[in-house]
């Protein structure tokens, strides 16, 4: 008689484990995905700050000014690790009075005192089955720094 009751309890534990395991795994992978998003965002923010530092001192050494295709700015971008896949970088010279790019006519060129605006964006894919069904999200960062020389 006691053997029959003991077998029923063993089955009950297995059923409870089967019910709790998917919820526990979903929660665990959700936390991992959340950490990955925070890491991607932080690495992009650090990357934009680093590239803005380089661009604020070397924007005039590239043609056209603040070019991301060659020179020290391109080297600074190449040295960055973004948290996502295939990041898109943008480096612009901004006139702080108009909050727009200089027109490069009639003396309105990129000069000391203007701002360098560096932005990066990338797509980020989740590994959690429920979250990945929504598709990838876009994460990014933007930094502005005054041109020093």
C-alpha positions in Angstrom: 0.0 0.0 0.0 2.8 2.5 0.8 4.5 1.7 -2.4 1.6 2.8 -4.5 1.4 6.2 -2.7 5.1 6.7 -3.2 4.8 6.1 -6.9 2.1 8.7 -7.2 4.2 11.3 -5.4 7.1 10.7 -7.8 4.8 11.3 -10.8 3.5 14.5 -9.1 7.0 16.0 -8.8 7.6 15.2 -12.5 4.4 17.0 -13.6 5.2 20.0 -11.4 8.8 20.1 -12.9 7.3 19.9 -16.4 5.0 22.8 -15.7 7.6 25.1 -14.0 10.6 24.4 -16.3 9.3 26.3 -19.4 8.4 29.4 -17.3 11.8 29.3 -15.6 13.7 28.9 -18.9 11.8 31.8 -20.5 12.6 34.0 -17.5 16.2 33.0 -17.6 16.7 33.6 -21.3 14.7 36.9 -21.0 17.2 38.1 -18.4 20.1 37.1 -20.6 18.5 38.9 -23.6 18.0 42.0 -21.5 21.6 41.9 -20.5 22.7 41.6 -24.1 20.6 44.7 -25.0 22.1 46.7 -22.2 25.6 45.6 -23.2 25.0 46.5 -26.9 23.7 49.9 -25.9 26.6 50.6 -23.6 29.2 49.5 -26.1 27.6 51.8 -28.8 27.5 54.7 -26.4 31.2 54.2 -25.6 32.0 53.9 -29.3 30.2 57.1 -30.2 32.1 59.0 -27.4 35.4 57.6 -28.6 34.7 58.5 -32.3 33.5 62.0 -31.3 36.7 62.6 -29.4 38.7 61.7 -32.5 36.5 63.6 -34.8 36.5 66.8 -32.7 40.3 67.1 -33.1 40.7 65.7 -36.7 37.6 66.8 -38.6 39.6 69.1 -40.8 42.2 66.5 -41.8 39.7 64.7 -44.0 38.2 65.7 -47.3 35.3 66.3 -47.1 35.3 67.4 -43.5 34.3 64.7 -41.0 34.5 61.9 -43.6 33.8 58.4 -42.3 35.4 56.7 -45.4 39.1 57.4 -44.8 41.5 59.0 -42.4 41.5 59.0 -38.6 37.8 59.0 -38.2 37.4 55.9 -40.3 40.2 54.3 -38.3 38.4 55.2 -35.0 35.2 53.7 -36.3 37.0 50.5 -37.5 38.4 50.1 -33.9 35.0 50.0 -32.3 33.0 47.0 -31.4 29.3 47.5 -31.6 26.8 45.3 -29.7 24.7 44.5 -32.8 25.2 43.5 -36.4 26.4 45.7 -39.3 26.3 49.1 -37.5 25.6 52.2 -39.5 27.8 55.2 -38.5 27.2 58.9 -39.2 29.6 61.7 -38.4 28.3 65.3 -39.1 29.5 68.8 -38.5 26.7 70.9 -37.0 26.4 74.6 -36.7 25.2 75.2 -33.1 23.4 78.4 -34.0 21.2 76.7 -36.7 21.4 73.1 -35.5 22.1 72.1 -39.1 25.0 71.1 -41.2 27.0 74.1 -42.6 26.2 74.9 -46.2 29.9 75.1 -47.3 29.1 78.3 -49.1 29.7 82.0 -48.3 32.1 81.3 -45.4 29.7 78.8 -43.7 32.2 75.9 -43.4 32.8 73.5 -40.6 35.0 75.4 -38.1 36.2 75.5 -34.5 33.2 75.9 -32.1 30.9 73.9 -34.2 29.7 70.5 -33.0 30.5 67.0 -34.2 27.5 64.7 -34.1 28.3 61.0 -34.1 25.6 58.4 -34.3 25.5 54.7 -34.7 22.6 52.3 -35.0 22.4 48.5 -35.4 19.9 45.8 -35.5 19.8 43.4 -32.5 18.3 39.9 -32.6 16.9 38.2 -29.5 17.6 34.6 -28.6 14.6 34.0 -26.4 11.9 32.2 -28.5 9.0 34.5 -27.5 11.0 37.8 -28.0 12.6 36.6 -31.2 9.1 36.2 -32.8 8.8 40.0 -32.7 11.8 40.3 -34.9 15.0 42.3 -34.4 15.1 45.7 -32.8 17.2 48.7 -33.6 19.6 50.0 -30.9 21.8 53.0 -31.2 23.5 56.0 -29.6 24.3 59.6 -30.5 27.0 61.9 -29.1 27.8 65.5 -29.7 31.1 67.2 -29.0 32.5 70.6 -29.7 35.2 70.8 -32.4 38.4 71.9 -30.7 40.9 72.3 -33.5 
